[in-house]
Amino acid sequence: MRIAIVNDTMMTVEALRRVIDSVPGYEVAWTARDGAQAVAKCLVDPPDLILMDMIMPVMDGVDATRAIVRQSPCAILIVTSSVSKNSARIFEAMGYGALDVVSTPVLGRLGNPEVAQQLLAKIATIATLIGKPNPKLTTPPESATVTASGGIGKLTVPPISLPPLVVMGASTGGPNALANVLSQLPAQFPAAITIIQHVDIQFAPGLVKWLDGQTPLKVRLGSEGSRLEAGTVLVAASNDHLILRPNLTLTYTRKPEDYPYRPSVDVFCKSVAQHWSRKGIAVLLTGMGRDGALGLSLLRSKGWHTIAQDRQSCVVYGMPKAAVEMDSAVEVLPLAAIAPTLIRRLTHTP
């Protein structure tokens, strides 16, 4: 796999180069010292993957991501040294099409095998998504199963009244799409909302904080034991899979361990179909890959209303396309129409 490095610090470039060169089959395609140079090089020689810095002179990683996705699309992994300082820009870049983000907090730590392995794990996952699979990540989406640990099946369902439930799944371009939908929902929205966005655990708190500022609803991390409540948005916050237990609380499970999408929309939807007795609405937004198509199909078979974002408004028409091809979506809607549809269906307004 040919990997480009975009970074204005030569020591970081060399550290990243050493990590890439350590894996047979990976090679550095080219390097660029700023976003503008990267955009120009991509037009001539698009690589399989770009490791994109955030803060650079001339053109930063956000504008470079937007330009590259529009002009010469290829996979982009944001590599940043500061999550907290750059969180808003990180999610803006993901909205334009960056696939994921990885943190390199201290330059010298790239020589640490554990830190290098974290970066390589991200690269391997992206390789799978773009059709260059790593032998350790070859389990196809159809093999995903919902499995939880230690006696969960013995838990009993408490006698509570269930609110309507909205499940939203997203990946590439998801942060902006989610913000678009949530910003249009009223403070008294009567449904509970759960979001499965493909994002690393270390960036989940920043995503939650950012989304919380985009909507009158309460946006929280989905923690162990959380309950789904009307007017509250819970976001999956782990590199494991979020699932709903029989007692209607949330938990996380590592299984299926080899599934490349983490957290997985399919895995969460399957647990909801199994344990949530009230029909709801499931929405699959922009994203690369096929995660969510099987989950939507299962929920549709249970009587749920399912929505896929349309091709024209997607940053990447992958996940919604898979849902449409499987006939998993009752409706295919432009992004701007999704929130009004949720409001109309759940508040019974004309």
N, C-alpha and C positions, 0 to 999 in steps of 0.2 A: 504494500500500500504506500502511495506517495503522499507525504505529509509536508505541508509548508508551515513555516514559523514566521509570525508577524510580531515583532517586539523591538523596541528601540534601545534595549539594554543588551549589549553584546554578551555579557556574562550569562544572562538568562538564556539567550539564544544558544550559546554553547552548551549550557546545562541541559536544555531541552533536546538538543541534537544528540547528546550522549545517551539520553534515555531512549530516543527513537532508534539509534544505531544498535542498541542492546538487543533488539528483537529481530530475528531473521524474517525477512519479508517486508520489513518497514524500511523506508528510505526518506531522506529529506529531499523534497522536490526543489525547493528554493527558500530563501529567507527574504524578508522585507523589514525595513526599519520604521515604517509608518503605514497607516491605512491606505493612503493614496498610492503608495508604491505597490501595495498588495493588490489593490483594485486593478492597476495597470498590468501586473504580472499575471493575474488570473485571466484576463482577457486573452493573453497569448498562450498561457500554459496552466490551465485549471488543474489543481491537484485533487486527490481523493478527499483530503481533509486539511483544514487550516487550524492551527493553534493560534488563536487571536488574542492579543493583549487588549486591555481596555483603554488605558490612558497612554496616548502617544501624541507626538507633535504632528502638525499638518492635518491629519485626519485621524480621529480616534476609532476605537473598535466598534462603536455603535454605527457610525456613519459608514465605515468600511463594510460592516456586515450587511447593511441595507443595500449598498451599491453592488456588492458581489452577488447577493441573492437575486437581485434584479437582472444583472448583466451577464453573469457567468456562474450560475448556481453550483455550489459544492457544499459539502458538509463543513460546519464551523463549530469548533469547540472553544469557548471563551476560557482563557487562562489568566487568572487575576491574582494579585498579591494581597488584595484587601477586599473582603466581602462587604463589610459594614459601610465603608466609605463609598463603594461603587454599586450598592444594591439596586438603586433605581435605574442606573445605566445598564446594569446586567440584565434586568428584566425587559428593558427597552430593546436591547440587542436580541434577546430571545424572542421578543415579539416580532422582530424583523426576520427571524429565521435561524438564529444560532441554535444548535441542537441541545447543548448542555454547557455546564460551567464547572471548572475545577479550580481549586485554590492552591496556590504555591506560596504560602505565607512567608517563608524565609528562603531566599535564593539557595543557600547552601544545602538546604534540606532535600533538594532534588537529587543529591547524591545519596540520600538515605534510601535504602531499598524499599522501605514501607511507603514513603512518599512517592517514589517513582512508580511503585506498583499501583497506587491510586490513580495516577495519570494514565498508566497503561491499561488499567481496567476500563476507564472511560473510553479510551481509543478503541479497545476491543469491542465494547458495546456498540459504538458508532459504526465500526467495521461490519458488524452483523446487520445493522439497519440499512447500510448502503450496499449490501450484497457481497461483502468480503468477510465471510464469517470466520471467527476465531474458533478453534476446535472445542474450547471450553464453553462456548455460548451457542450451541447448535440446536437446542430444544425448540421445536416449532411452536407457534402460538396455539395450535390445536391441542397440544398436549398439556396445557395448563390445567391444574386442578386446585381446588380450594382445600387446603389442609391446615388445620391449626393444631397447636400443641396441647398435650396434657389435659384430657378430660373436659374439653370445652363442650362437647356434646351433652354433658350431664347438666349443664346450666339450664335453668328454667326461665321462661319468659315472664316478666313481671306484668301484673294487670294494669297496663297503662294505655291511654288513648294515643294512637299514633298520628303524628302530623303528616301532611303530605310530604313526600320526599323528592328532591331533585338531585340527580347524580350527574356531574359534569366531568368528562374526561378530556384531556388535552396534552399536547406535546409541543412540537416545533411551532412557534408563533402563539403558543397558548397564553402566556401572561397578558398580552394586550387583548386577546380575544376574551379572556375571562373578565378583565377589567371592563371591557365594553359591555358585557352582559350584566355584570353586577352593578355597574353604575346606573343602570336604568331601572333597577328594582327598587320599590318603595321600602321605607323603614318598617312598615307593617306587613311586609310580604309574609304570607301565612305558612310557607313551607320551610322545612329544614333543607339545607344544601350541603352536599359533600363533593369536594373537588379532588380528583386524582390528576395531578399534573406531573409529568415526568421531570423531576428536578432532584438534585442531590440533597441529602438530609441537611448539609451545612448551609444550604441556601434557602431552605424551606421557611425558617423564621423571617428572613428578609422578604420573601414573597408574601407571606401572610401580612406583615406590617405594611407593605406596599399596597396590597389589595384592600386592606382595611381602610386606607386613605382614599380609595376610589368609590366607596359605596356607603350608604347609610346603614347597611346591615353590619352585624358584628362578625368579624372574620377571625377565626382562632385556629391554632394548630390542633389537629386531631390527635389527642393523647390517649394512652392506655386507659380504658374504662370510660371514655367520653360517651355521652348520649346525644342523639340527634334531636335538636330542638328547633321549633319554628323560629324564623328570623335570625338564625345563626348559621354561618358558613364555616364548616370544618374542612381543613386542608390536610391531605395526607402528608406526613412529616417524617418519613423514614426511607431508607434504602431497601427496607423490607416491604411486603405488601399489606396494605390496609384491608381488613375484613370486618364484617359485622358478625358478631357472635349470636348464638341462639337467645341470649338474654337481652339482645338489642343494644349492647355496648360495643365499642370499637376496640380492636386489638390489632397487633401486627404479627405476621408470620413470614418466615424465610422461604417457605415452600410455595410454589415451585422454585427451587434455588437457581436453576439454569435458565429461567425465563429472562430474556434480555430487557424487557420493559419493567422498570422498578421505580416507583410502585406501579402496579398493573391495574388498568381500568377493567380488564376482563376478570381478574381475580376478585376485585371488589364487587362487581356487578353480580357475579355468581353467588357470592355470599348474601347479597341483598335479595336476589331471587329466591334463595333458600329460606331466609328468615324474616323478611319484611312482608307482612301480610297485606298491607295497603298498597294499591297500585299508585305509581308515581310517574315521573317524567325523567328520561335519561337523555343527555345531550352529549354528542361527540363532536368536539371542535378540532381545529387544525392540528396536524401532526404527521410526522413521518412514521411509516410502519403500518401495522394492522391491529395494534392493541385496541380493544374496545368493541370491535365488530362482533365478536362472539358474545360478549357480555350484553350488548344491545339486543342481539337476536334472542337471547334467553329471556331478557326482560320483556321484549315484545310478545313472546309466546305466553308470558304470564299476564298479559293485558296492559302492560305499560305503554304510555305514549313515548315514542322514541324519535329523536331529531338528530340529523346529521347536518353539519355546516356545508354550504354549497361550495363548488369548486372556485367560483369567481372571488369569493371573499376569504378563502384559505391562503395562508402563507405557504403551506405544503398540503396538497390534497392527497394525503395518504390514508390516515385513519378513517376519515369520513368516506373516502372512496371505497375502502374495504367494506364499510358498513352498507353502503348503497349496493355494492356488488352482491352482498349476501342477503339483500332485501331485509336488513335489520332495522332500517329507518322508516317510520311511518311518514315522516316529513323530511324534505331536504330544503333548508332555509338559508338565506343570506344571513350573515352575522347580525346585521342591524334588526332583523325580524325576530331573533330568538327571544330576547327579553320580553317584547310585547306579547309573544305567544305564551310564554310562561305566565305572565300576568293575567292574560285573558282566560287561560285554562284553569288557573288556580284561584282566581278571585271572581270568576264568573261575570266579568265585565264584558259588555258587548264589543 
